[in-house]
Every structure is written in C-alpha cells, then in structure tokens.
Amino acid sequence: MAMPSFLELTASISSHLAPLRAGRGEVMKGFGALSRAAMAPGALDAKTKELIALAIGVAQRCDGCIGFHTKALVQMGTSEAELQEMLGVAVYMGGGPSLMYAANALASFEQFRQAQAAG
C-alpha cells in the first residue's frame, strides 16, 4: 500500500469540508470552539496536547488526524525524538495496528517538515 501524501490529504479534507461549513456552519463553528478550548494551554502546554491528539489519531487509525496533528507539531517545532517517544506510547497502547499507523505519522511529519523547510 502506498503511503499517502499527507500534504495533499489535509488539503483535500479541508476542501471537502467546505460544503459542510456552508450547510452546517453552526456545527463546524461548534467543533472549532471545542477544538480551541481543548487545545488551549492550561496545566498541559499546547504541544503536549497535540502529541496526545496525534497518539489518539494513530491508535484510531485516522490518516486525516495524523496529517492535521503532525502539521501542527511541525509548526510548533517538535523534534523527531519527541514524536518517536510519543509514538512508542501510542504503539504500546494500540498494539500492532498502531505500529502500522505510526509509520504513517512519521511519513506525515517528514512531509510537513520538508514542506516547511522549502518555504
């Protein structure tokens, strides 16, 4: 199975959500508000929360989640060592299927890191 382009995947998901934003704007605004509230720094900083979100995305086998959360982690300056340590916990909690999606998370992180470096 070919590894997806997470840059293309996240762009595609965003564009395909446009009709839902137009037709069910209050739902999307509510989801956005939930996201902002959940991810706001508090006892845990924003990067820790993004790492948790990505771990859940890996365990739930959600490529879209992997794409959006690795993109955020790259923008936050997350190191590959931090990412790999979190993926170890995700694999521990999710077993073999999480190991397969950990590979996707590493590929997505690298794609967004290269895109950011390219400017």
ZAMARGU-4260 file (C-alpha; in steps of 0.2 Angstrom, whole numbers, plus 5000, padded with zeros to 4 digits):
<rodrens>
0) 5000/5000/5000 | 5007/5017/4995 | 5010/5030/5009 | 4998/5044/5006 | 5004/5062/5003
5) 4998/5070/5019 | 5000/5087/5012 | 4988/5083/4999 | 4976/5073/5011 | 4974/5088/5023
10) 4971/5100/5009 | 4958/5088/5001 | 4949/5085/5018 | 4949/5104/5021 | 4941/5107/5003
15) 4929/5093/5005 | 4923/5100/5022 | 4918/5117/5013 | 4900/5111/5009 | 4898/5106/5027
20) 4904/5123/5033 | 4892/5131/5021 | 4877/5120/5025 | 4880/5116/5044 | 4890/5131/5049
25) 4885/5131/5067 | 4891/5113/5068 | 4908/5117/5061 | 4909/5133/5072 | 4905/5122/5087
30) 4918/5109/5083 | 4931/5123/5080 | 4926/5130/5098 | 4928/5113/5105 | 4945/5111/5097
35) 4951/5128/5103 | 4945/5125/5121 | 4953/5108/5122 | 4969/5113/5114 | 4972/5129/5124
40) 4987/5129/5135 | 4982/5125/5153 | 4990/5113/5165 | 4997/5105/5149 | 5005/5115/5136
45) 4999/5116/5118 | 5012/5104/5111 | 5009/5091/5124 | 4990/5092/5119 | 4995/5090/5101
50) 5006/5075/5105 | 4991/5067/5114 | 4979/5071/5099 | 4991/5063/5087 | 4993/5047/5098
55) 4974/5045/5098 | 4974/5048/5079 | 4987/5034/5077 | 4978/5022/5089 | 4961/5026/5080
60) 4970/5024/5063 | 4964/5041/5056 | 4976/5047/5042 | 4967/5064/5042 | 4970/5066/5061
65) 4988/5061/5058 | 4990/5074/5045 | 4982/5089/5054 | 4991/5085/5070 | 5008/5082/5063
70) 5007/5098/5053 | 5003/5107/5069 | 5018/5098/5078 | 5030/5103/5064 | 5024/5121/5066
75) 5027/5120/5085 | 5045/5115/5082 | 5043/5097/5089 | 5058/5086/5087 | 5058/5069/5079
80) 5064/5062/5095 | 5048/5069/5104 | 5037/5062/5090 | 5045/5045/5091 | 5044/5044/5110
85) 5025/5048/5109 | 5023/5035/5095 | 5031/5022/5106 | 5017/5025/5119 | 5004/5025/5105
90) 5010/5008/5099 | 5011/5001/5117 | 4993/5007/5119 | 4986/5002/5102 | 4996/4986/5098
95) 5000/4981/5080 | 4988/4992/5071 | 4995/5007/5079 | 5013/5002/5074 | 5007/5002/5056
100) 4999/5020/5058 | 5015/5025/5067 | 5024/5023/5051 | 5011/5035/5043 | 5013/5048/5057
105) 5032/5048/5054 | 5029/5050/5035 | 5017/5064/5038 | 5029/5073/5050 | 5043/5072/5037
110) 5032/5078/5023 | 5027/5093/5033 | 5044/5096/5039 | 5051/5096/5021 | 5037/5107/5015
115) 5041/5120/5029 | 5059/5120/5025 | 5055/5123/5007 | 5046/5138/5012
</rodrens>
